[in-house]
Every structure is written in C-alpha cells, then in structure tokens.
Amino acid sequence: MSGLFEITTEVTETVPLDQQNRGEVLFKVANLSGRPLYVRARCQPEEADTQDWFSFTTPAERHLTIADIAFYTVKIAAPPLAVLGRYQFQLVVEERDKAEQNFSTGPGVTFEVIKPPAPPRPPLRLPDLSAIPKWFANLPRRTKLIAGGVALAVIVLAIIIGVILAITRPARPDLVIESLDAQPLETEDGNVYLFTVNVANRGNKNSGDFVLGFESNPEDKVDMGYQEVPSIEPGASRAIEMVGYLPFSGEFDSIVITFVADINLQTDEAEDSRENNIQSVNVSLPRGFFPTPTPFFRPTPTPFFEPTPTALIFPDLAIVGLNIESAPIRFPPFGTLYRADVTVANVGRTDTFGFAPIEITLRLASSGSVIARAVIEGLKPGESATVRMEWETDINQIGPQDYMFTVDPNNAIPEMDESNNTLRTAA
C-alpha cells in the first residue's frame, strides 16, 4: 500500500560525506492511513551487501497516531575498504504486524564513496654537519682533504639512498600491542576486570585516531568493548585502560579475551604488520558466583558490588524523572494509549561510551513481560537524557496496572550502585 505514509527528505542532490565517508540524511514521515499504527522503518539499498552501512540515531520502531509526523535520521558509514563510486538507497516505512501489505517507499537518495586525500609527504631531513671533532683540526691538510672527500661521498650516497627509499617505500604507521595486563576489580560477582593495554607505533608516520576493541570466543557470550584512541606519533606508545564486564550465567574456570588495535581498519598499515595488532589474555574466574537464570523478571534489585576506591571509576545510571500521559484509542481495537517520558541520568564518575548502549525496558510487574524498550547511545558524568516509551492496553483492562521502568536491565554496564536502576509506578 504505497499511500499509507508520505516520506520526504530535503536532500535533492548527492548526500555530502566527510573524508571518512560518513554522513546523515533526515527523513520526514507522515501517517496518512487515518488510524494509529505501530510502524517500523528500514533502509533498502540498491546493493544488498551494503545493508550494514546504514543505521538510525533513534529507535526504528515507534507508534504513530492519526496524522502524526515522525522524523528519522539515517547515518551512513561506508567501511574503509568500500568500492569507490555512487550508491543509492530508499527509506521504507511499514506497519510492523502487516509489513508485506502495508508499507511505503521514500525517494531514492544518492551518495558517493570517495578515496580519502593522501597525507603530505614528510620533508627530507639532512644530517647536521656543524659538529666537527676537535681532533680533525690537528690532522695534516692532505689527510683532511681525503677524509672530507670520503665523508662527502658517504653523505651524498646516504641522501641518494634515502630519496630512493622515500619514493619506493612510503611512510606508514605500524601499531603494535606491546603488553597486556588484566586485574580483577573488587566485586561480589568477581567478573569485572580492569585491562591495561600498551599500544606503540613502530612505524614512521602518525597512526591517526583508531579504535581498540576486545572480544572473546562466541560461546563465552561476552559483548565486545571499544575504546577510541588518539593518534600515536612514530616511536611513541600509550597505555589504555578498559573495563570489561563479563556477564556470565554458568560456571567457568577461565576465558580468553582478545584485544585488537585498529579493529575497524582505519589506519593504513603495511599488510605484513597486521598480525602484531592482536594480543590475548587468559582471565581466571571464580566458580560458584554465577546466578541461575530465572524464567521471568523479578523486581528485587540485584546487588552488584560495594563502592570501593577502585569502583568509583564507574558510571552510575538512575531514573530521575518520569511523566506518564494517556489518551483513549477511538478506533478498533479500542483501548488506551500510554506515553511515558523517562529521564535517565549518569550520576557516576565516568561516561558509559566504553560499554554497551544504555537500554531502558518497561515491564508489567505482575508477569515480568517486556512491553516497551528504548535505547540511549551513552551519557557523560552528570549528563541526562529523556526518551519516550509508548504502549497500549485493551478496553478490557480493569483498574490500574503496576509497571516497572528499568535502566540497564541486563547489567551490561558496570556501575557504582546497581540498586537505583528500577522505578515502579501504577497507571
């Protein structure tokens, strides 16, 4: 059904991308169906293998009332090794439960992947000839002439060799993980580690900004962590600290955590230098500290760890504001539409960007079932953000229901205090 939504964008020509081939496109979506809908947006590129280049800055699924207007911002991020050229995609908005019948397609949007500009060639440095040993002045004149001629010939030969090497072998960085240390932090679960990774640049060119990431074997179910590292000069090194939260639900003796420098391949290194970007560490874990998964959500807060001096480096998420509004649904199926504006703050000592995105869930307290979700990319210390969550109840509901709003329900982010993540209310 092509007339279900009106999808427009202000982009009339090619979308401009930056030197890293990244950009954004804003779409405006209007509900023309004459009824409230729960919709889902997705990007449909001409090239199927470019699907993972596109992402949304806001949730792709949302509720639209009659004649409602929603805005979607699509982020474009082509990988460093993408084929150069023009690409096109369209925004598709569909009714979530009837996606094959009820959908609309927006106008085609074109963008061009270009080659990043080449860095400037470093200037050629000549040796300093001003420092002449004192003993040279006492040599005979003939010996001085011979020694000077030999020295001049050596200098000229060195300059010629340097010019040839500069032309045939361009300057490149070479990132190397020199050392890796893992220290367990004082927690009740015993599954939080502070990793110290020492990364050096053994090449002859600045590395540029890159991303240091870690991962484990897929069966260990450890989410990858990321840390953006500023550029490292040739011959220099930098120690990076990363906190790894290992959310296990079983018994393990140890696992292997692998760190990768420049995990997104942003740095133009020599092909034979990639293997020294990787280093692993075996992390020992105590047995018997891992809780047994329960079949449904229990509202009691799960203790995480006491705030020790080491623990004060973590963030601390809390729900600091909640506003709920309701309106009757006048079209079948009749019922009530609820909207909640939930404000989440980081009252800890560090940001959350080194961990997973912040998830907020809404559950029925009686059954523990999830009825709404929202996501925040991250928060700095002292920063807060407000998200909107919507859900519907049918006309047969009698009396108020108890709801539970929880930030970081899966404990994917280590915090100073895990007991302030849930807010319970009736509506």
C-alpha positions as CSV (number, residue, x, y, z in Angstrom):
1,M,0.0,0.0,0.0
2,S,2.1,2.9,-1.3
3,G,-0.2,5.7,0.0
4,L,0.0,4.6,3.7
5,F,2.8,7.1,4.5
6,E,4.3,10.2,3.0
7,I,8.1,10.0,3.1
8,T,10.0,13.1,2.2
9,T,13.6,14.5,2.6
10,E,15.2,17.8,1.9
11,V,18.1,16.1,0.1
12,T,17.8,17.0,-3.6
13,E,21.3,16.0,-4.8
14,T,24.1,13.8,-3.7
15,V,24.4,13.5,0.1
16,P,27.8,15.0,1.1
17,L,30.1,12.6,3.0
18,D,33.1,13.5,5.1
19,Q,36.7,12.2,4.5
20,Q,35.8,9.0,6.4
21,N,32.8,8.5,4.0
22,R,30.2,9.2,6.7
23,G,27.1,11.3,6.6
24,E,23.5,11.8,7.7
25,V,20.1,12.1,6.0
26,L,16.9,13.4,7.7
27,F,13.6,11.9,6.6
28,K,10.1,13.2,7.4
29,V,7.3,10.5,7.7
30,A,3.6,11.4,7.9
31,N,0.8,8.9,8.7
32,L,-1.9,9.2,6.0
33,S,-3.7,6.0,6.9
34,G,-6.4,7.6,9.1
35,R,-5.7,5.3,12.0
36,P,-3.0,4.9,14.6
37,L,-0.2,2.5,13.6
38,Y,2.8,0.8,15.1
39,V,5.4,1.2,12.4
40,R,9.0,0.1,11.6
41,A,11.5,1.9,9.4
42,R,14.3,0.2,7.5
43,C,16.8,1.2,4.8
44,Q,16.6,-0.5,1.4
45,P,19.9,-0.1,-0.6
46,E,20.4,-1.0,-4.3
47,E,23.4,-3.1,-3.3
48,A,22.3,-5.8,-0.9
49,D,25.8,-6.2,0.6
50,T,25.8,-2.5,1.8
51,Q,22.9,-3.1,4.3
52,D,25.1,-2.7,7.3
53,W,26.3,0.7,6.2
54,F,23.0,2.3,7.5
55,S,21.8,2.9,11.0
56,F,19.2,5.0,12.8
57,T,20.0,7.5,15.6
58,T,16.6,6.9,17.1
59,P,14.5,3.7,17.5
60,A,13.4,2.3,14.2
61,E,10.0,1.2,15.7
62,R,7.5,3.6,17.1
63,H,3.8,4.4,17.4
64,L,2.2,6.9,15.1
65,T,-1.2,8.5,15.9
66,I,-3.6,9.7,13.3
67,A,-1.9,12.3,11.0
68,D,1.2,12.0,13.2
69,I,4.6,13.1,11.8
70,A,7.9,11.4,12.7
71,F,11.5,12.1,11.9
72,Y,14.1,9.5,11.2
73,T,17.8,10.3,10.9
74,V,19.8,7.7,8.9
75,K,23.5,7.6,9.4
76,I,25.7,6.4,6.5
77,A,29.1,4.9,7.3
78,A,30.9,3.2,4.5
79,P,33.8,0.9,5.6
80,P,37.4,1.9,4.8
81,L,37.8,-0.8,2.1
82,A,34.5,0.0,0.3
83,V,34.5,0.2,-3.5
84,L,34.6,3.8,-4.7
85,G,31.5,5.0,-6.6
86,R,27.9,6.1,-6.3
87,Y,25.3,4.3,-4.2
88,Q,21.6,4.7,-3.7
89,F,19.1,3.7,-1.0
90,Q,15.5,4.3,0.0
91,L,13.7,4.6,3.3
92,V,10.9,2.0,3.7
93,V,8.2,2.5,6.4
94,E,5.9,-0.4,7.1
95,E,3.2,-1.4,9.5
96,R,5.0,-3.7,11.9
97,D,2.4,-6.5,12.0
98,K,1.5,-6.3,8.3
99,A,4.8,-5.4,6.7
100,E,4.2,-7.2,3.4
101,Q,0.8,-5.5,2.7
102,N,1.1,-2.1,4.3
103,F,4.3,-0.1,3.5
104,S,5.5,3.0,1.7
105,T,8.8,3.7,0.0
106,G,10.6,7.0,0.1
107,P,12.5,8.8,-2.7
108,G,15.9,7.4,-3.8
109,V,18.9,9.1,-2.0
110,T,22.3,9.1,-3.7
111,F,25.7,9.3,-2.0
112,E,29.3,8.8,-3.3
113,V,32.1,6.9,-1.7
114,I,35.4,8.7,-2.4
115,K,39.1,8.0,-1.8
116,P,40.4,9.9,1.3
117,P,43.1,12.5,0.4
118,A,46.7,11.3,0.6
119,P,48.7,12.7,3.5
120,P,51.5,15.1,2.8
121,R,55.0,13.6,2.4
122,P,57.3,14.4,5.3
123,P,60.2,16.7,4.5
124,L,63.6,15.2,3.8
125,R,66.0,15.8,6.8
126,L,69.7,16.3,6.1
127,P,72.3,15.4,8.7
128,D,73.8,18.1,10.9
129,L,77.4,18.8,9.8
130,S,78.1,21.6,12.2
131,A,79.7,19.4,14.9
132,I,83.3,18.6,13.8
133,P,85.5,16.8,16.3
134,K,88.4,18.8,17.6
135,W,91.0,16.2,16.6
136,F,90.1,16.8,13.0
137,A,91.7,20.2,13.1
138,N,95.1,18.8,14.1
139,L,95.3,16.4,11.1
140,P,97.5,17.2,8.1
141,R,95.9,19.1,5.2
142,R,96.2,16.2,2.8
143,T,94.5,13.8,5.3
144,K,91.8,16.4,5.9
145,L,91.1,16.6,2.2
146,I,90.9,12.8,1.8
147,A,88.7,12.4,4.9
148,G,86.5,15.3,3.8
149,G,86.1,13.7,0.3
150,V,85.2,10.4,1.8
151,A,82.7,11.9,4.2
152,L,81.1,13.9,1.4
153,A,80.8,10.8,-0.7
154,V,79.2,8.9,2.2
155,I,76.7,11.8,2.8
156,V,75.8,12.0,-0.9
157,L,75.3,8.3,-1.1
158,A,73.1,8.3,2.1
159,I,71.0,11.1,0.6
160,I,70.5,9.2,-2.7
161,I,69.6,6.0,-0.8
162,G,67.2,8.0,1.4
163,V,65.5,9.5,-1.6
164,I,65.1,6.1,-3.3
165,L,63.6,4.6,-0.1
166,A,61.3,7.6,0.3
167,I,60.0,7.1,-3.2
168,T,59.7,3.3,-3.3
169,R,58.6,2.8,0.4
170,P,56.1,5.4,1.5
171,A,55.9,6.2,5.2
172,R,53.3,4.2,7.2
173,P,52.4,3.6,10.8
174,D,52.8,0.2,12.5
175,L,50.6,-0.3,15.6
176,V,51.8,-3.0,18.0
177,I,50.3,-4.2,21.3
178,E,53.4,-4.4,23.4
179,S,51.9,-5.6,26.7
180,L,48.5,-6.6,28.1
181,D,47.6,-6.8,31.8
182,A,44.3,-7.9,33.4
183,Q,43.5,-7.1,37.1
184,P,40.2,-8.2,38.7
185,L,38.2,-5.5,40.5
186,E,36.7,-5.9,43.9
187,T,33.1,-7.0,43.1
188,E,30.7,-9.5,44.6
189,D,30.4,-11.4,41.3
190,G,34.1,-11.4,40.6
191,N,33.6,-10.9,36.9
192,V,34.8,-7.3,36.3
193,Y,38.3,-6.7,35.1
194,L,40.5,-3.7,34.5
195,F,42.6,-4.2,31.4
196,T,45.7,-2.1,30.7
197,V,46.8,-2.3,27.1
198,N,50.1,-0.7,26.0
199,V,50.0,0.2,22.3
200,A,53.0,1.5,20.4
201,N,53.6,2.9,16.9
202,R,56.8,1.4,15.5
203,G,56.2,2.9,12.0
204,N,57.5,6.2,10.6
205,K,54.2,8.1,10.4
206,N,51.5,9.2,12.8
207,S,48.8,6.5,13.3
208,G,45.8,8.8,13.3
209,D,42.8,8.1,15.6
210,F,41.9,4.4,15.8
211,V,39.7,2.0,17.8
212,L,40.9,-0.5,20.3
213,G,38.5,-3.4,20.8
214,F,38.2,-6.7,22.7
215,E,36.2,-9.8,22.3
216,S,36.1,-13.5,23.4
217,N,35.0,-16.8,21.9
218,P,31.4,-16.7,20.8
219,E,30.4,-19.5,23.2
220,D,31.5,-17.3,26.2
221,K,28.8,-14.7,25.3
222,V,30.9,-11.7,26.1
223,D,29.9,-8.4,24.4
224,M,32.7,-6.6,22.6
225,G,34.1,-3.5,24.2
226,Y,35.5,-0.5,22.3
227,Q,37.8,2.5,23.2
228,E,38.7,5.3,20.7
229,V,42.5,6.1,21.0
230,P,44.0,9.4,19.8
231,S,46.8,9.4,17.2
232,I,50.2,8.0,18.3
233,E,53.4,9.5,17.0
234,P,56.2,7.3,15.5
235,G,58.3,5.7,18.2
236,A,55.7,6.6,20.9
237,S,53.4,4.4,23.0
238,R,50.3,4.8,25.1
239,A,48.7,2.8,27.9
240,I,44.9,2.5,27.5
241,E,42.7,1.3,30.4
242,M,39.5,-0.5,29.6
243,V,36.9,-2.0,32.0
244,G,35.4,-5.4,30.9
245,Y,32.2,-6.6,32.4
246,L,31.8,-10.3,31.8
247,P,28.1,-11.2,32.2
248,F,28.2,-15.0,32.5
249,S,25.3,-17.2,33.6
250,G,27.1,-20.5,34.3
251,E,30.3,-21.9,35.7
252,F,33.6,-21.1,34.0
253,D,37.2,-21.6,35.1
254,S,38.7,-19.1,32.6
255,I,38.2,-17.5,29.3
256,V,40.5,-15.9,26.6
257,I,39.9,-12.2,25.9
258,T,41.5,-11.0,22.6
259,F,42.4,-7.3,22.1
260,V,42.7,-5.8,18.6
261,A,44.3,-2.4,17.8
262,D,42.7,-0.6,14.9
263,I,39.8,-3.1,15.0
264,N,37.9,-1.1,12.3
265,L,41.0,-1.0,9.9
266,Q,41.1,2.8,9.9
267,T,44.9,3.0,9.9
268,D,46.8,2.4,6.6
269,E,49.5,0.0,7.9
270,A,51.7,-2.3,5.9
271,E,49.9,-5.6,5.1
272,D,52.6,-7.6,6.9
273,S,52.2,-5.6,10.1
274,R,48.6,-6.5,10.9
275,E,49.4,-9.7,12.9
276,N,51.1,-7.7,15.7
277,N,47.9,-5.7,16.3
278,I,46.4,-8.6,18.2
279,Q,47.2,-10.0,21.7
280,S,45.2,-12.2,24.0
281,V,45.0,-12.7,27.8
282,N,43.6,-15.7,29.8
283,V,41.2,-14.4,32.5
284,S,40.6,-16.7,35.5
285,L,37.1,-16.7,37.0
286,P,36.0,-18.0,40.4
287,R,33.5,-20.8,40.4
288,G,30.1,-20.7,42.1
289,F,29.5,-17.0,41.9
290,F,27.2,-17.0,38.9
291,P,23.4,-16.8,39.4
292,T,21.0,-19.3,37.9
293,P,18.8,-17.7,35.3
294,T,15.1,-17.2,36.4
295,P,12.2,-17.9,33.9
296,F,10.8,-14.4,34.4
297,F,11.7,-10.9,35.7
298,R,11.9,-10.5,39.4
299,P,11.5,-6.9,40.7
300,T,14.0,-7.1,43.5
301,P,17.3,-5.2,42.7
302,T,20.3,-7.4,42.1
303,P,23.3,-6.3,44.3
304,F,26.4,-5.7,42.2
305,F,29.4,-4.5,44.3
306,E,30.1,-2.2,47.2
307,P,31.6,1.2,46.1
308,T,35.4,0.6,46.8
309,P,38.0,3.2,45.8
310,T,38.6,1.2,42.6
311,A,34.8,1.0,41.9
312,L,34.5,4.8,42.0
313,I,35.8,5.0,38.4
314,F,32.5,3.5,37.1
315,P,29.3,5.3,35.9
316,D,26.1,5.1,37.8
317,L,22.7,5.1,36.0
318,A,19.5,6.2,37.6
319,I,15.9,7.1,36.5
320,V,15.5,10.6,37.8
321,G,12.2,11.7,36.1
322,L,9.0,10.1,34.8
323,N,5.9,11.7,33.2
324,I,3.0,9.4,32.0
325,E,0.1,10.6,29.9
326,S,-2.8,8.6,28.5
327,A,-5.4,9.0,25.7
328,P,-8.3,6.8,24.5
329,I,-7.9,4.9,21.3
330,R,-11.1,5.7,19.3
331,F,-10.5,3.2,16.6
332,P,-10.7,-0.6,16.9
333,P,-9.2,-2.3,18.7
334,F,-10.4,0.2,21.4
335,G,-8.4,0.8,24.5
336,T,-5.9,3.3,25.9
337,L,-2.6,4.6,24.6
338,Y,0.0,5.5,27.1
339,R,3.1,7.7,26.7
340,A,5.9,7.9,29.2
341,D,8.8,10.4,29.1
342,V,11.6,8.7,31.1
343,T,14.6,10.8,32.1
344,V,17.8,8.8,32.8
345,A,20.9,10.4,34.4
346,N,24.5,9.3,34.8
347,V,25.4,10.2,38.4
348,G,28.7,8.3,38.4
349,R,32.3,9.3,37.9
350,T,32.9,8.4,34.2
351,D,30.9,8.0,30.9
352,T,29.3,4.9,29.6
353,F,30.6,5.1,26.0
354,G,33.2,2.4,26.6
355,F,30.5,-0.1,27.3
356,A,27.2,-1.2,25.6
357,P,24.4,1.4,24.7
358,I,22.1,2.2,27.6
359,E,18.8,0.1,27.3
360,I,15.6,1.1,29.1
361,T,12.8,-1.5,29.4
362,L,9.2,-1.3,30.6
363,R,7.7,-4.4,32.1
364,L,4.4,-5.5,33.7
365,A,5.2,-6.0,37.4
366,S,2.6,-8.9,37.6
367,S,4.2,-11.1,34.8
368,G,7.6,-9.6,34.1
369,S,6.9,-9.4,30.4
370,V,8.5,-6.6,28.4
371,I,6.0,-4.2,26.7
372,A,8.3,-1.4,25.6
373,R,12.0,-0.6,25.0
374,A,14.2,2.4,24.4
375,V,17.9,3.0,23.8
376,I,20.4,5.8,24.6
377,E,23.8,5.8,22.9
378,G,25.6,6.9,26.1
379,L,25.9,9.5,28.8
380,K,28.8,11.6,30.3
381,P,29.1,12.1,34.0
382,G,26.3,14.5,35.2
383,E,24.5,14.2,31.8
384,S,20.9,13.2,31.4
385,A,18.6,12.3,28.5
386,T,14.8,11.8,28.1
387,V,13.3,9.0,26.0
388,R,9.7,8.4,25.1
389,M,8.1,5.0,25.5
390,E,4.6,4.1,24.3
391,W,2.3,1.1,24.9
392,E,-1.4,0.2,24.5
393,T,-3.9,-1.5,26.7
394,D,-7.1,-3.1,25.5
395,I,-10.6,-2.0,26.6
396,N,-11.0,-5.0,28.9
397,Q,-8.3,-3.8,31.4
398,I,-9.9,-3.0,34.8
399,G,-8.2,-0.7,37.3
400,P,-4.6,0.5,37.2
401,Q,-1.6,-1.7,36.4
402,D,1.8,-1.8,38.1
403,Y,4.7,-1.0,35.8
404,M,8.4,-1.3,36.3
405,F,10.9,1.0,34.4
406,T,14.5,-0.3,34.5
407,V,17.6,1.2,33.0
408,D,20.4,-1.3,32.0
409,P,18.2,-4.4,32.8
410,N,20.9,-6.9,31.8
411,N,23.7,-5.2,33.8
412,A,25.7,-4.7,30.6
413,I,27.3,-1.5,32.1
414,P,29.3,-1.8,35.4
415,E,28.0,0.8,37.9
416,M,28.9,2.2,41.3
417,D,25.4,1.3,42.5
418,E,23.1,-1.2,40.8
419,S,20.2,-0.8,43.3
420,N,18.9,2.5,41.8
421,N,18.1,1.3,38.3
422,T,14.4,0.4,38.7
423,L,11.4,2.7,39.2
424,R,8.0,1.2,39.9
425,T,4.7,3.0,39.4
426,A,1.0,2.4,38.7
427,A,-1.0,3.7,35.7
